[in-house]
Amino acid sequence: MNTRTKKRIAIGAGLIILAWLLFFDLRVYQLNNVLQDDSEISNYPYTFSVESFDNGVVTISSPRSGKVSATSVLRAMSSELRYEDDDSEKMVAAQKELARIQLKVAKLITEQDDVTQVKWELDEFWLRNHGIQVF
């Protein structure tokens, strides 16, 4: 390998490392680890994910929103609920469990010293991948 090729490889590697440093947010990674370290949250069928951290405000993905019915989300998460009526005991219990887990996610994140607020962002990508239309 000649000197010119080595320089090109070094410059290319340097640009890749620089791009990674610019776009990688260590705090987002750490906050996601907080969620993953909780077995109840990490074993839930939906993976709640910290998307951003900006001056104490944390944005977390969620499958819940006024734009999408909770029952359609729960049916996508669990084949056991696929044919349940919206007001069945199983569906109501699943809705309460989703709300409880989401509250636990918010609590774990807001317990961090540098977090002042949690904002939720609808996970449209997950919804579309599970055949749920977003309005």
N, C-alpha and C positions, 0 to 999 in steps of 0.2 A: 504494500500500500504506500503510495507516494505522499509527500507532505501536503499537497493540495487536497487530496481526499481526506486525510486525517483532519485538516482544518474544517472542511465541510461537515464532517461527522460531528466534530466538537461544537460547531455553531448550531447545527440542527438539534443536537442533544440539549444544548443550552437553551434554545428557544422552547423546546418541549418542557423542560424543567421550569422555565419562567412562566409559561402558560399555566402549568399545573399550580404553581404558587399563587398566581393571580386569581384562579377560579376555585381553588380548594379552600374551603372555610373550615378551619380546625374546630371552631366552636360548634358549628353544625354537626360535625362528626362526633364530637364529645357528647352533645345533647342526644343524638341518636343512640349512642352507646348507653346513656342513662335509660332510655326506653327499652333497649334490648336486654339490659341487665335485669329487668323486671319480668319474671317468667310468665306472669298472667298476661301482661301486655304483649310480650313476644310470641306467646302461643295463641293469641287471638287471630281469627281468620283474616282480618284486615291488618296490614302493616302500617301503623301510624308512623309518619316520618317528618322530622324537622326539615323544612325546606329552606329556611333562612333565619339568620340572626342579625338584627340591625338595631344597635343602641338599646338593647334590652328587650326589644320586641321580637318574639319568636313566632314564625309562621309554621303551622303544622298541617299536614294533609289530612283530609277527612272524607269519608264516603257520604257523610250526612250534610244535608242542606235543604232549604225550602224549595230548591229547584228539583229535588229528587225525592220520591217517597222512600221512607225508611224500610218499608216492607219489601220493595223491589231490591234494595241493597242487601237486605238480610237473606232474601231468596238466592241472590247471587253468591253469597258467602257460604250458605249451607244447603246442601241438597236435601237435608231433612226438613227444611222449611219450604221447599219448592212448591208444594201443593197445599200449604196451609192457608186458611182464610186470614185476611188482615186482622181480624179481631179474635182469632183463636188464642187459647192460653199459651201455646208454644210461641206464637208470633209476638204476643204482648211481652212475654218473658224475655225473648230475644231482643226486643226493642229496649227494654229496661237494662239489659246487660250491655248493649252497645253504648247506651248513654252513660252507664256506670264506668265502663272502660275508658270512654272518652274523657270523662271527668278525672279519672285517675291519671291519664296522660297529662292533662293540663296541670294537675296538682304536682306531679313529679317535676315537670319542667319549671313551674313557677316557684318551686322550692329552691331552685338554683339562685345563688346570691346575685348574679348579674342579670337575671330575667325580671322584667317589670310587667310584661303583658304577653298573653298568648292570643294569636289570631288564627282562625281556621281558614283553610283554603280548600275548596272542593277539588277532590282528586278526579278530574274529568277523564284523565287517561285511564285510570283503573276502571271507572264506570263504563267507558266505551269498550274496554277490553272484556268486560263482563256483559256486554249487550244491553247496557242501560243507556237510554237516550237522555241527554241533558238539555233542558230548556233554558 
